[in-house]
């Protein structure tokens, strides 16, 4: 790309391979961007709410994923358009920061762009639209603060946290046993939470899945579960007061770094090589025994000879343990990861109250459970399911619930769900727009209308008449001044979300509105798009 000037001295840009590019400018570019974003948002709209539909996605190699989690759907979709990719990033940001609300944030962004398009058609400048949206978002944030309530909970009273996690799990595949799942998630978070600092280290909570059984067989283990077994079938299955050597070095003789060739032409040479190997194995095992270890956890494998020697020396071992699990075991047991045998010493051993091998199912699947870890209270949720797809979706659902519980530990402010918060914010923004003198008031009214898209989608996905349900709840909120009224998605006969125990975290809802507004502002400010032909 280079700069040139015409005969009047006016600059213009010369683009390399201009004939193979397509350039879209002005209102046409903004409308193309809005169309792309709306298309992505419309895909997720039917997945919103407790009765939202699932999407089935097929990868290029034929793997199937069935989910109604917004972040997962967008992650698996192959989105070519760059504006569509912005919404993928938007959902991912919500997932990383909050963990829940990944579908709602995309639906809200799509609705805002839909309303912005109407204003652009009327001749309103995109900058004024974006400024009006920001003013409206500020009013919405203030409204959320005013209608929020503090949720008092303690280590003895976990019911408020469980109710909030149940709201998250209502729209998931595990909704038939959401009470048990919510309890597991809350207990797991409370086990690793530092309530004084209001901090939760989610790295200490591991969600492990094993195909077989049903979802109801899911259990919470106060320790670490590793999908491995003892390296030798005759090694002890239970080790009390375990002192664990965590190794990232293999049980084998060292190999030269260069290409080499060993010629063995006599029996004496072979026997000498065998004795040298035996000495290496014996030295390695002696170093482990001298350190005081009574269990070896190794990242690499070892051959039958090393395995036999470990068994003969009464040193149980677990091999082929993954890097992530090795790090988690080291964190939980207070051990150090040892890269070389010569560095192994007693102060680098991890400590645990009990390590046992458990077997379950008709196929006798084995797993290692490490309990009563010395350094921290690491926990594992062991998920069971009939097939891999159910297992993966359950793990994603539990991740959302864990994030919600963590958010409540950090900030125990909540708002009520069912679209009640969006309706309250919509009414507040509409009232505030009457006090604005500039053209931004039209953008504020459009923002208020866009907020209605969430309760409308909830009603539509629940099989209710969308417009009738929304107008009835809106009128009820105005008449009664009760901001807890939302869409009765579960058909329980009341619109009061407090009675239905439908809660959402305040920081999650605020983050949702902030992210959606920022991305919409970014899209509206793009007025020149240069793309390869065929992708415009």
N, C-alpha and C positions, 0 to 999 in steps of 0.2 A: 504494500500500500504506500502511495506517495502523494504529495500535495502538488497541484498544478494551478495555473491561473489562466483565466480566459482573456480576451482582448480588452476587457474593461478593468482588468486587475482584480477580478473577484476570484477567490480561491475555490477549488473543487477537488474532490478526492478521486484518484485513479486507483482502482482495486485490481489486484492481480487476479487473472482468470475471471474477469468480470462476466464474460459470456456464460460461464458455468455456474454463476451465483444468481440468487434471486434476492432482491432487496425490497423490503416492505417498510413504508414510512407512515408517520402520522397516525391518524385515526384508524386506518386499515391495519397497521401493525398492532395497535392496542386491542382492536377487536379480535384479531387472530390469536393474540396471547390469551385474551379472556376466554375465547372458545376452547382453546386447548386445556386451560385450567378447569373450566366448567365440565368438560368431558370427563376428566379424571375424578372430579368431585362427585359427579353423577353416578359413577360406578360404585362409590362407597356409600352413597345415600341410603340404599336399601339395607345396608348392614348395621345401621345405627339402632341402638336401643335393645331392650331385653328380648324382643321378638324379631330382631334383625336377621336377615338371611345370610347364609354362608356363601363364600365364593370358592370355586374349585379351580386351582391353577396348575397347569402342566408345564414342567420345565422342558428344555430342549432334549434332555436325555430320558424323558418319559416319567420322571418322578411326579407324584401328585401331592398337592398341598391343599387341604380344606380348612378354611379359617374365616372368621369374621373380624379379625383384628386388623385395623386399618394399616398399621405399620408393616405387618407381615404381607398383606395383600399388595401394597405398593412396592415393597422390597422385591417381591417375586415377579411383579409385572415388568415387562420390557417396555419402558416408556422411551420413545425416540425423541419426542418434542422436548426442547430445553425448558419451557415453562412448565410442562408436566413434571419434569424432574425437580423443579423447585418445590412442587407440592409433595413429592417423595421426600425431599429433605425436610420439609415442614413437619411431616408426620414423624420422621425419624428424630427430629429435635424434641418433639413432644414426648416421644417414647423414652429418650435418654434422660430428659430432665424430670419428667413426672411419672412415666410408665403407663398412664391410662389417658383416655381421651384422644387417642390417635385418629379415630374415625371422625369424631365431632369437630376437630380442628380443621380438617380438610373440607368437611361439609360446610362449615361456617365461612371459610375462605372462598369456596365456590359460590356461596350465596351472596357474599359481599361483592364479588366480581360481577355477578348477574345484575345486582342493583346498580353498580357503577356503570355498566354498559348503557343502561337506560338514561343515566345522567349525561354520559358522553354523547348520546344521540341527540339530546336536547341542546347540545352546544356548550356544556359546562367543561371548563378546563380540567384536565386530569390532576393537576397540582391542587386545585381548589377541592376536588373530590377527596384526594388523599388527606388534606388538612382537615376537612370535615369529619372524615373517618377517625382521625386521631383525636379530635375533640370529643367525638362520641365515645371512643374507647376509654378516654379519661373519665367521662361521666359513668360509664358502665363499671369501671374499676371501683369508683367511689360507692356506687350502689351495692356492689358485691360486698364491700367492707361493711356497709351499714346493715345488710340483711344477714350477714354471717353470724354464726353462733359458736361459742367455745364448747368443745367436746371434752368433758372431764373424764379422764380414765386413769387407771393406776395398774400396778402389777397385779393387784387383787381383783380389780374390776375391768375386765377386758371386753365386756359386752359392747360398748360403743365402737371399738375398733372392729369387732367381728361384724357388726351390722353394716359398717361402711364397706368392708371387704365383700360382704354378701351382695351389696349393690353392684359392685364391679363384676362379680361372677354371674350376675343374673342373665347377662347376654351371652354367656359362654357355653361351651359344650358340657361343662360340669355343673350346670344350674340345678340338676336334680339332686345333687349332694353338695350344694354350695355351703351349707352350714358347716359340715365337717371340714371342707377345704378351707373355708375362711378361718376356722379355729386353728388349723395347722399353720396357715400363713401368719396369723397374729402371734401364736406361740413361738414360731421360728424367729420373727422379728424381735419379740420381747426378750428372747434368749440371748441375742447378740447386741441389743440396744444399750446405749449409755444414756439413761434418762436424765442424768444431771447435765450432760453436755448437749442433750437432744440430738444425738447422732446415732446412725445405724450403718454398720459396715455390711452391705449386702454381699460382699465377696465371701463372707463367712457362712452364707446360706447357699447350700448346693441343692439344685433340683435334679435328681437322677431318675431316669426312666428305665423300666424293664418291661418288655412285651410279655403279656400273660395276665391272667386274672381279669378283674374288672376295675373300674375307676374307684369303686368303694373300697378296694383293697389297698388304696394309697395310705401310707403311714408316715409319721414324723419320727425321725431318729435323732436323738440328742448325741450327735457325733458325726463321723464322716463315713459315707458308704462308698466303697470302691467296687466297680464291676469286675472283680478279679477273684481268683482263688489261690490257695496255697500252691506253691510250685511243685510240691511232691504230695501225692495222695495220703502218705502215711505221716506227714507232719502234723503236729497238734492243731486242733481246730479252735481251741480257746487259749489265749495267753493272758494271764492276769498280771497286773503291774508291768505293762510292756515298756521296754526301753528300746526305742526304734532308731536304727541307723538308716538314714535317708540318703541313698546313693545315686549319683548320676554317672557312675563308672561301671563298665560291664565286668562280670566275673569271667575273665578270659586272659590269657597271656598277651602282653603287648605286641603289636604288629609294627614292623618298620614302616616309616612314612614313604619310602621310595619303593619302586618295583623291585621285587626280589624273587629269588628262586632257591629252593632248598633241595639239594641232592642227597638222598639217603640210599647208600648202596651196600651197607652192612647192617647186621643185626645190632652190633654195638652202638652204632650211630642212632638207630631207632630207639633203643633202650635209653640212651642218654637224653634224647629229645623228650621221651615220655617222662623221665625222671625230672627234667627241668620244668615241664608243664605241671607235674604233680606238686613240685615245690612252689610254683607260682600260686596254685590253688590253695595249698596248705598255708602259705604266708598270708594270703588275702583273708582266709577264714580265721586265722590266728589273730590278725589285726582287729577283725570284727569282735571276736570273743574277748580280747584284751580290753577293748573299750567298754565292755559291760553290756553290750547289746544282746537282747534276746529275741529280736525280730529284725529282719532285713527287708527294706522296701527299695526296690531297684527300678530305675527308669528303663534299663535295658534288659534283655533276656540273658539267660546263661544255658549252656549245653547240659546234657544229661550227666556228664561226669561231675561238673561243678554242683549240680543239683543233688547228686548222690552224696557228695562230700558234705554238703550243707546238712543233709538229713542225718548222716552218720555222726556229725558233730553237734546234733540237737540244736540246730540254728534254723528256725522256721524262716521262710523267705516268700516274698511276693514279687513277681517280675512283670515287666511290661506295663508299669503304671505311668499314665500320661503326665506330661509336664504340668498341666493345670492342677491335676490332683496332687502331684508331688508338692507344689507350692502351697496348696491348701493344707495338706497334712503338716508341712513344716510350720505354717502360721499357727495352726491349731494346737500342735503338740509342743511348740517351743523348740523344735529341733532345727539344726542347720543342714542345708543341702551340701553334701560332701562330694566334690568332684574327683578326689583321688583317695585311695585307701590309706596312704601314709598320713593324710590329714585327719583321719578319724580318731576322735578322742571322746571321753565320757561327757564332757561339757557340750558336745555337739549333738548328743542324742535327744530325740523327742520322747516325751513321756505321755502315756495314756493309761487309764485305769484298767481297760479291758479291750482286747482285740479278738474278734471271733469270726469264724466263717459260718455263714448261715446259708441254708439251702431251702428252696421253696418251689412249688409247682410240680407238675407231673414229670417235667423233664429234668428235675433236680438241678435247677440253676443255682449257682453259687455266687455269693457276694461277700466281701469283707466289710465288717462294721467295726469302726474305731470309736470307742465310747470314752467318756470322762477325760477329755483332752486337758492337758495341764495348763496351757497358755490362755486359751479362750474357749468359749462355749460355742464352737462350731456346730451347726445342725444341718441335717439333710432331709429333704422331703423326697421319699421314695415313691414315685408315681407308677401305677400299674394301669394297663390298658389292653384291650383286645387286639389292637394292631398298631403299627408305627404311627399312622396318621392321627389316631385318637390320642396317642401318647404325646406327640409333639404339640398338638393343640392344647392339651391339658397343661403341659409345661408352660406354654405361652400365657395361658389364662392365670396360672399361679404366679407368674412373673408380674403381671399387672396388679394382682391383689397384694403381693409383697411390697410393690412400689407404693401403693396407696397406704398401707399400714406404716411404711417408713415415713411418708409425707406427713401423716398425722402425728407421728412422734416428733418430727421437726417443728410442725406448726399444727396445733389441734383445732384450728378454725375450719368449720364446714359450712357449706351451703346445701340446700335441698335440691334433689335431682328431678327427673321427670320433666325437664324443660322449665321448671318454676323459676330458676335463677335467670334464664334467658328472657322469660316473659317480664319479670320484674325490671330487668335492665332495659328491655325494649320500651316499657312504659316510661321509665325515668329519662331515657335518651330523647324520646318523643316530646316529653314535657320540657326538657332543657332546650330543644331545638327552637321552641317558640321565643326564647329570650335572645337568640342569636340574630343579628341584623343582616349579616352578609349572606352570600349565596351558599355558604357552608351549611346553612340550616337545612338545605335540600339533601346534602350528603348525610347529615345527622339523621334525618328522617329515613333515608335509605338504609343506614346502618341499623336503625331500629327495626325496619322491615326485614333486614337480613337475619337478625337475631331470631325472628319468628320461624326461620327455616328449621331450627333444631326441634322445637315442639311439633311443628308440622310433620317432619320426618318420623318422629316418635309415634305420632298418632297414625300416620299412614302405614308404618310397618307393623303396627299392632292391630290393623284391620278396622280402625275407627274412621269416622268421617273427619278428615283433617281440619278443614276450615271451621266446621261446626264445633269441634272439640276445642280448637284454639280460641275462638271468639268467646265461647262459654267460660273458659278458664280465665281469660283476660278480663271479662266483665266481672267475674267473681272476685278476682284480685283487687280490682278498682273499688268495688262496692264494700268488700269486707276489710280491705287493707291488709290482707294476709298473703305475704310473699312466699308462703310454703306451698301454695296451690300449683299443681302441675298436671300433666297428662296421666290419666289412669291407665298406664300400659298393661298392668297385670290384671285389670278388670276386677279390682277388689271393692268397688262401690264407693270409693272416696278419692277425692283429688288432693287431699292433704298428705303431702309426702312425708311429714313427720310421723303420721300414723302408719304409713306404709314402710317406715324405716328405710327410705331411699335418700342416701347422702352422697355428697361429693366433696372432695377437699377444696378449700378456698384457693390454695396456691395453684392447684391443677386448673381450676376454672379461669383464674386470672391469666395464667400462662397461655391457656388456649386462646383467649381473646387477644392477648398481646402479640403472639406469634402470627395469628391469622391477619391482624391489622398490618403488621410489618411486611409480610409477604405480599399482601394486596397492594400496599403502597409501592413496593418495589416493582411489581408487575405494571401498575398504572404509569409509572415514570419511564417505561421503555417505549420509545416512539420510533426506533429505527432497528430493523432486524435484517441482518445479512446472513443468509444460509446457503448451503449447496442446493442447487435446483433439485426439486423433488422432495425436500424436507421442510419447505416453508409452511 
